Amino acid sequence: MKLTNFLVITLYTLSFFVIGSFLVCLSSGLITLPEVINNVTQFYYSFSLNTVIIGIIGVLLISISFLFVIHSLEGIFGAEKDILFSGSSGMTTVSFSALEDIIKRAGSQFLDIREIKPRVVIKKKGLDILVRVVFYSGVNIPEISERLQSSIKDRLRHVLGIEDEIRVKIHVAKIIEKSRKELKRDDTTRRMELGE
């Protein structure tokens, strides 16, 4: 999570907590509205810089609110981007979900991979791909990671027909044991590959 997201969420959480606590205290009679107004008025006029400080806090809160709204709108309207190709016959767009399907198929060829979850990001100099992988135990992580990265790059270059830089980062989320059913299936697959 980005620092700005954390700060905004923390600020909104604290704000709702303070407002909620104030309303509960007000409704239960622990404090009265005239007392609150009197205390705020005394605090406001007790020190000459209080007006400046309150003004700065107000500007900061408004700025943070605008940033939060802009960030939310980007999340709603900019979540799914497409890669655009223009040729002599017209335009073609490829969605991120289609690219993620290609990456999943590239990973499904490896018997030592249980699960693969890719995330594609477009950068100015090419594509950044973060691949979250669940491996089976006993696997050589550096070796299979390198093979997976090469497979993903080759497949994307072939499908998209681009020479742009493709950077693939592997994140190993878990390493799990194979079940008996999976061991039996892998044994059958290997025998078929050997022609037995």
LINMOMO-V616479 format. One record per residue. N is the residue number from 1. RES is the residue in one small letter. NEAR is the number of other C-alpha atoms within 10 Angstrom. D_LAST is the distance of its C-alpha to the last C-alpha in Angstrom with 2 decimals. Layout:
# LINMOMO-V616479
n: [N/N]
res: [RES/RES]
near: [NEAR/NEAR]
d_last: [D_LAST/D_LAST]
This chain:
# LINMOMO-V616479
n: [1/2/3/4/5/6/7/8/9/10/11/12/13/14/15/16/17/18/19/20/21/22/23/24/25/26/27/28/29/30/31/32/33/34/35/36/37/38/39/40/41/42/43/44/45/46/47/48/49/50/51/52/53/54/55/56/57/58/59/60/61/62/63/64/65/66/67/68/69/70/71/72/73/74/75/76/77/78/79/80/81/82/83/84/85/86/87/88/89/90/91/92/93/94/95/96/97/98/99/100/101/102/103/104/105/106/107/108/109/110/111/112/113/114/115/116/117/118/119/120/121/122/123/124/125/126/127/128/129/130/131/132/133/134/135/136/137/138/139/140/141/142/143/144/145/146/147/148/149/150/151/152/153/154/155/156/157/158/159/160/161/162/163/164/165/166/167/168/169/170/171/172/173/174/175/176/177/178/179/180/181/182/183/184/185/186/187/188/189/190/191/192/193/194/195/196]
res: [m/k/l/t/n/f/l/v/i/t/l/y/t/l/s/f/f/v/i/g/s/f/l/v/c/l/s/s/g/l/i/t/l/p/e/v/i/n/n/v/t/q/f/y/y/s/f/s/l/n/t/v/i/i/g/i/i/g/v/l/l/i/s/i/s/f/l/f/v/i/h/s/l/e/g/i/f/g/a/e/k/d/i/l/f/s/g/s/s/g/m/t/t/v/s/f/s/a/l/e/d/i/i/k/r/a/g/s/q/f/l/d/i/r/e/i/k/p/r/v/v/i/k/k/k/g/l/d/i/l/v/r/v/v/f/y/s/g/v/n/i/p/e/i/s/e/r/l/q/s/s/i/k/d/r/l/r/h/v/l/g/i/e/d/e/i/r/v/k/i/h/v/a/k/i/i/e/k/s/r/k/e/l/k/r/d/d/t/t/r/r/m/e/l/g/e]
near: [5/6/8/12/13/10/12/16/13/11/14/15/11/12/12/11/12/12/11/12/12/15/13/13/13/14/11/10/10/9/14/12/10/9/10/13/11/11/11/12/11/11/12/14/11/11/9/9/11/13/14/10/11/12/12/12/12/12/12/12/15/12/12/17/14/12/15/17/12/12/13/12/12/11/11/10/9/11/10/10/15/16/12/10/13/9/7/5/6/7/9/11/11/13/12/19/15/11/20/18/13/17/25/17/14/20/24/15/11/13/16/20/19/18/15/21/15/22/16/18/12/14/10/7/10/14/17/16/22/16/24/17/20/18/24/19/14/11/14/11/16/10/9/15/18/14/14/22/20/14/16/23/19/13/15/19/15/11/10/12/10/12/10/11/14/20/17/21/16/19/15/14/12/13/17/12/12/16/10/9/9/13/13/11/13/15/12/13/13/12/11/10/9/8/7/7]
d_last: [50.75/53.36/56.68/58.65/56.57/57.09/60.83/61.29/59.44/61.43/64.68/64.11/63.10/66.25/68.40/67.25/67.70/71.26/72.22/70.80/72.60/75.83/75.68/75.03/77.95/80.17/79.42/79.90/83.25/82.34/83.55/85.80/85.66/89.14/88.12/85.01/87.05/89.75/87.30/85.49/88.88/90.12/86.96/87.09/90.70/90.65/89.42/90.00/86.47/84.88/85.27/83.45/80.64/80.21/80.16/77.44/75.32/75.81/74.70/71.60/70.67/71.14/69.02/66.20/66.38/66.09/63.11/61.41/62.07/60.80/57.64/57.07/57.58/55.12/52.56/53.26/53.60/51.58/48.48/46.28/46.74/45.19/44.32/46.48/45.77/48.44/47.81/49.95/49.07/49.66/48.43/45.00/44.40/41.18/41.47/40.31/38.18/36.27/35.73/34.59/32.00/30.68/30.54/28.75/26.03/25.71/25.31/22.84/20.09/20.34/18.47/21.34/24.01/25.19/28.14/29.88/33.49/35.02/38.70/39.98/43.46/45.19/47.25/49.55/47.28/43.98/41.65/41.25/38.14/37.89/34.48/34.44/31.03/29.70/27.04/24.90/26.08/24.78/24.55/26.35/28.91/30.45/27.22/25.62/29.10/29.53/26.21/27.17/30.67/29.51/27.15/30.05/32.56/30.53/29.78/33.42/34.82/32.73/33.61/37.23/37.92/40.01/40.68/42.37/41.42/38.72/38.88/36.10/36.96/34.38/35.81/33.66/35.06/32.97/30.20/28.67/26.23/23.02/23.23/20.89/19.76/19.00/17.13/14.90/14.45/13.68/11.03/9.31/10.09/8.83/5.23/5.86/7.76/5.65/3.78/0.00]
